[in-house]
Amino acid sequence: MTTADSPARALPRTSENLLLHETGEGTTVQLAGIVKEFGATRVLHGVDLDIAPGEFVSLLGPSGCGKTTLLRILAGLEDSTDGTVSFDGKDVSRVPTNKRDIGMVFQSYSLFPHLRVLDNTAFGLRRRGIGAREAAKRAQDALELVGLGHLADRFPHQLSGGQQQRVALARALVTEPRVLLLDEPLSALDAKVRVQLRDEIRRIQLRLGITTVFVTHDQEEALAVSDRIAVMSAGRIEQIGTPGELYERPSSPEVAAFVGLSSVVPAVSDGAVARVWGLELPLLRPVDAGAVEIFVRPENVRLVTTAVPGIDATVQESTFLGSFRRTLVRTSDGEMITLQHPVGEAITYDDVVRVSIDPVPVLARVAS
């Protein structure tokens, strides 16, 4: 049953597929004070993270921020130096990976080349002592779930990269794990297939109601599929929140710079308001009075006439993106600013325009 505290499913369950029919409501996951050291180098600094049953949480950050190490600790593939991992309140920090009841999908497909798709999918069930007939039935159900039931008799080399990753996902789901872990599973795929499989993973996760942790460095992926996103930097969680919260109310310059696209514009602050180009912009968070830099989203920069407060600028490039254009300009102050505008506002290289900023709250940092 869906409650106010649990995510709604995209589609109802049916009794036709036993995998869907028998799946539970998800598992509570808690990471408390996770520290990881490799020799004298500390890569995780006391990370805390609570994940609700059935929630889809992404760990987002640049390479080297610690997100994959944190996922491996959650999976039991690495031991933490300090801290605990709990499932439904039970400490599993020293429980082996094969006893944690998790499903994991890696960047590489890791399929057995000599086994057919059905046998690859059923492999985990057979290792658990499930009979051949039942394992085949459940594997077929899992393949139907990912849209590959008709390819059960093929070998991995006869599949595309996207199809192979779907098989890897079916193999992870077929054992009905308590938690699903995804370690950059889409990074080896081309752009169109990535979007298709990304959306498919989210649809399946909602149908199963399975608690899921997804590691990615791609902000678009994280924003598109997550209930919440934990933005990581240098072994710490900078901010965790819904995609909307992170995009509209970043807690730090690091989050503002990493999530979404922003231009950094010099301004002057009185502590609560930033003044720039004859405009006054409210600040998301107070800063010390004086010279600051504000983070401005491209959709909040617009082309205006000389009657509106703003600044003159010269077009450096303009890119057609289907339903809108994204244009880079150099202001008369020498700053590079990106704006997003309707395709009907056609401007080209070296055009002189005037730009302004919508009066929305912005994040500021003291100028260095």
C-alpha positions, 0 to 999 in steps of 0.5 A, spaced: 500 500 500 502 506 498 502 511 503 504 519 504 511 516 506 512 511 500 514 513 493 508 512 488 508 506 483 508 508 476 504 502 474 500 497 479 503 490 480 500 484 477 499 477 479 502 475 472 509 476 474 511 473 481 517 477 481 512 483 482 507 480 486 511 478 491 516 484 492 516 487 499 515 495 500 523 496 501 528 496 506 531 502 510 538 503 509 542 507 514 550 509 514 552 512 520 559 515 521 562 512 515 570 513 515 574 510 510 582 510 510 587 507 505 593 507 509 594 514 511 589 517 506 582 518 509 577 518 503 571 518 507 570 523 513 564 520 517 558 520 512 551 519 515 546 517 510 539 515 512 534 512 506 527 510 506 524 504 504 523 504 497 527 510 496 531 512 490 537 516 492 543 518 487 550 519 490 552 524 485 559 527 485 566 528 480 571 523 480 575 521 486 569 524 491 568 518 494 561 516 492 563 509 489 567 507 495 561 509 499 557 504 495 562 499 496 562 499 503 554 499 503 555 493 498 560 489 503 565 489 498 569 494 502 570 494 510 569 501 513 575 504 517 569 506 522 562 507 522 556 502 521 551 500 515 544 498 517 538 495 514 532 495 517 535 497 524 540 491 523 547 492 523 550 489 517 557 492 517 561 485 518 556 481 514 559 478 507 556 481 501 553 474 499 549 475 506 546 482 505 541 480 500 543 486 495 542 486 488 548 490 484 549 492 477 556 495 475 558 499 469 561 493 466 555 488 464 559 482 467 555 477 463 558 469 462 559 469 455 558 461 454 551 462 458 544 464 454 541 470 457 536 466 461 541 462 464 545 468 466 539 471 469 538 465 473 545 464 475 544 467 482 538 463 483 541 457 482 547 458 486 542 459 492 539 452 491 533 454 487 531 448 482 532 449 475 524 449 473 523 455 478 529 458 477 527 459 469 520 461 471 523 467 475 528 468 470 523 469 465 519 473 469 525 478 470 527 478 463 520 480 461 520 486 466 526 489 463 523 487 456 527 482 454 523 476 455 523 474 447 531 474 447 532 469 453 535 464 448 540 468 445 548 469 448 551 475 450 555 477 444 548 477 440 546 483 444 547 490 444 550 494 449 543 496 452 540 489 452 546 486 455 545 492 461 538 490 461 540 483 462 545 485 468 539 489 471 534 483 470 540 478 474 540 483 480 533 483 480 531 476 480 533 474 487 528 479 489 534 483 493 532 488 499 536 493 496 539 495 489 545 498 488 547 501 481 554 503 480 554 508 474 551 502 470 549 507 464 556 510 462 558 505 457 552 506 453 551 511 447 546 517 449 540 515 446 540 508 449 542 511 456 536 515 456 532 510 455 535 505 460 535 510 465 528 511 464 526 504 464 530 503 471 526 508 474 520 505 472 522 498 474 524 501 481 517 504 482 514 498 480 518 494 485 518 499 490 525 497 492 530 501 496 535 503 490 542 507 491 545 509 484 552 512 483 553 517 478 557 523 476 552 525 471 547 530 474 542 530 468 541 522 470 541 524 477 536 529 477 531 525 472 530 519 476 532 520 484 527 521 489 533 525 493 540 526 491 546 526 495 552 531 492 559 529 494 565 532 495 572 530 497 569 524 501 563 528 504 556 529 503 555 537 501 548 537 501 542 532 500 535 533 498 530 533 492 532 534 485 528 541 486 531 543 492 538 542 490 537 546 483 533 551 486 536 552 493 543 549 493 547 550 500 554 551 498 558 554 492 560 547 490 553 544 490 551 550 485 557 549 481 556 542 480 548 541 480 546 544 473 549 550 469 551 557 472 554 563 471 558 566 476 557 574 476 561 579 481 556 583 485 556 587 491 552 585 498 549 588 504 549 581 507 542 580 505 541 583 498 546 582 492 547 588 487 549 588 480 547 591 473 543 596 477 539 590 480 537 588 487 537 580 488 535 577 494 540 572 497 538 565 499 543 565 505 546 571 508 553 573 506 558 578 509 557 585 506 562 587 501 564 584 494 561 577 492 560 572 487 553 570 485 551 564 481 546 565 476 542 560 472 541 561 464 534 560 465 534 566 469 538 571 464 534 574 459 534 579 453 532 586 454 531 593 452 535 599 454 529 601 458 530 595 463 536 595 468 541 590 465 548 590 462 550 590 454 554 584 452 556 581 445 554 574 443 560 569 443 556 563 441 549 561 440 547 553 440 540 551 438 537 546 442 530 544 440 525 548 444 530 553 446 537 556 445 543 557 449 547 563 448 554 565 451 555 572 451 561 577 454 558 583 458 561 590 457 565 588 464 568 582 461 564 577 464 562 571 460 554 569 462 550 564 459 543 565 458 537 560 455 532 563 451 526 562 446 528 560 439 525 565 436 530 570 439 535 569 434 541 572 435 548 570 432 556 571 433 558 578 435 551 581 435 550 586 441 545 585 446 542 587 453 541 582 458 538 582 465 537 577 471 530 575 473 529 577 481 530 570 484 534 568 490 541 567 488 547 564 492 553 568 493 560 567 496 565 572 498 569 574 492 576 571 493 
